[in-house]
Amino acid sequence: MTTEKFDYITAVFTEFMQPIADLCDGMLRLPCGEPNEVQAAGPENGYARSIIALTAFLFEGACGRARYFSDLDQAKRWSAAEILRAFGENALADKIEEIFVVRDAIAHAHLWTGKVAWTPNNLKFAEHPVQLLGYGDGKFRRIVDLNSRTTRKLKLDVFPARIHRGTAIIVLKECAKALQDLEMKHKKEFLPLAHRTVRFRGEFQRFYKWVRELPGKCT
């Protein structure tokens, strides 16, 4: 009796989908308010940074699987944006590169310093904050407007303490839209997610539809 053999590939990125939904549930149950110039509320900031990190892991995993099933150089180290450009998806790559700049600011715990001052019910910078030496890279300096401390296209916060639910929801929506677009164009390379579901507040929902319907602002 012969045993059938098959390839096993550790493309486990889809397992981030449910934890992302669980984190969104927790974040959206918090009191909603716009962050001040310096920071978001602590619990919201923690949820938002976690959602962004897992969403980036999800997207990078999908790109890794796409590289495996394509004719791209398997020995080369590819970023998610480079894989998208190799697939001819330059516009998507520009947005995803901004998202990974935010991911890097979170993952590498970028440190900034600056004088702050309290005004009535508000915290503001008394002087322009600066990023400490040793943090950020050429990609960061190319993509980030240091005056606003946001990315140039999607306007995503890179100042770690100010990352809030708005930042997280934009990241999640842009990544889901990109994955859906890629799935429609490159089904062979990208694992179909169209029928994948997440459980959110007691109901199973299609992942892409659930992401589209997430509130982007306080209501």
N, C-alpha and C positions, 0 to 999 in steps of 0.2 A: 504494500500500500504506500503510495507516494503522498507526501504532504505538499499541498499547494503553497507556494511562496509568493509574497507580494511586497512591494515597497511600503515602508512606514515612514511618513514625513511628519515631523513635529511642528506642523503649522497650527498652533493652538490659539491663534489670535482671536478667534470667534468667542472664546471663553471669557473675554473681557466685556462682552456686550451686557450680560446680566449685572455684573458689578457696577458698570457705568450707570445702568438704569437705577440700581439701588442707591447709588450716590446722588443721582439727580433727585430722586424722591426725597432723600434727607435734606438736600440743599433747598429744594423748593418749598419745604415745610417751614423753613426759617422765616422770621420777619423780613420783609423785603424793603430795601431802601438803597438809594444810590450811594456809592462810596464817596468819601471826601477826597481832597486832592492827594492825600498821603496814603490812606489805607481803607480797606473794606472791613466790615465786621469780621472778627476773628474766626468764628465757626464757618461763615460763608466762604471766607478766603481758603480755609482748609479743604472744604468740599470742592470748591472751584479748581484749586490746584490739582487735587486728586483726579477729578474728572478729565482735566486736560492731559495729565500724564497718561492715564489709561487709554484715552482716545488716541493719543499719539502712538502708544504701543499697538493698539488695534490696527491703525493705518499702516504702520511700519511692517507689521506681520503680514498684512495683505500684500504689500509690495514685495516682501521677501518670497512669498509663495509665487507671485507673478514672475519674479526673476527666475525661480527654479524651473518653471514650465515654459520659459521663453528661450531664445537663443542668445541671451546676454551672457557675458563673460562670468562664469560661476566663481572664478578665482579672485575676481576684483571685489573690493568692498564698495558697495553702492549705498548712497543715501536714498531716502524715499523720493526726494525731489529729482535726483538723477535718474531713478528708474522711470518716473513719470515722463521725463524729457526723452528718455530712450524710446518710450512708447508714443512719442509725438504729442504729449499732453503738456505743452509749455505753460499755458494759462493756469492749469491746475497746479503745476509744479510751483509757480510763483506764490500761490496762496499757501500751499502746504509747507513751503520753505519758511514762511512767516510763522506758521503754527509750530514748527519745530524749533524756531528761535525762542518762542515762549516756553516750549517744553524744556529746552536747554536751561533757561533762566530758572525754572523750577527744579529740574534734576540736579543742576550743579550749584544750587543755592546761591545765586548771584547776590553779592553784597553791595549796597549803596549807602552813602552817608550824606546827611544834609541837615541844616538847622530847620526846625519847625516851630510854629507858634500857634497858640490857641486864639481863635477869634470867637465871637458868640456862637456856640453850638457847632463849631467847625474847627478842623485842624488843617493848617495850610503850611506850605514851605515858606520859610523866611528867607531862604536863599536857594539857588538852583542846586538840587542834589547831584552828586557825581557817583558814578560807578567805580568801585575800587579797582586798582590795577590787578591784573591777573584774571579778571572775569570778562566774559565775552570774547568774540573772535572777529575775524574779518567779515563773516556773514552777518553777525550781529550789528556791526557798525554800518554795514551797507543797507540793512533792512530797517533799522530802528531810527526813528526821529528822537534824538536825545532831549530835545526841548519838551516834547509831549510825553516822552517815555512810552511810546506806542509804536507798533509796526506801521509802515507807510501805507499799505493798501487796506488791510482789514481793521486797522486801528485797535489792535490787541494790546492790552497792557503788558509790559514786560517788567515793570516795577513790582517785585514779588508781593509786597504787602497790599497792593491795590488790586490784584487779580480778584475778580468778583464773578457773580453768576452770569452777568452779561458776557464777559470774556469766555467763560466756559461754554455757554450755549452757542456762541458764534463758532467756536472751535468744533464742537460736536456737529453742528449743522453743516459746516463747510466740509468736514471729513466725510460725513455720511453722504452728502451730495456728490462729492468726488468719487466715492466708492460705487455709488449707484451709476454714475456716468461711465466709469471704467468697466463695470460689470456689463453694461449694455453694449459697449464697444469691443471688449476683449474677454468674452465669456470663457474662453479656453484657459486664460492665464489667471483671472481673478475668481476666487471661490464665490459662487452665487450666494448672495445674502438676502435676495429679494423675499424669500420665504422664511427667513429666520425671525423668531419672535423673542420678545423680552416680557417678563411679568412686571407690571407696573400698577401698584395700588390694587392688587387682586385680580387684574385682568391681563390676559396675554394679548400683546399687540405686535404687529409687524414692525420690525426695527426701524426701517426707513420712515414709515408713516408716523411712528411714535416720535422720532426725532423732529420731523417736520412740524409737528403740532406742539412741541415744547414752547412755552412762553419765553420770548426773548427779553421782555422787560417786566417790571413790576406791574401787576394789575390790581 
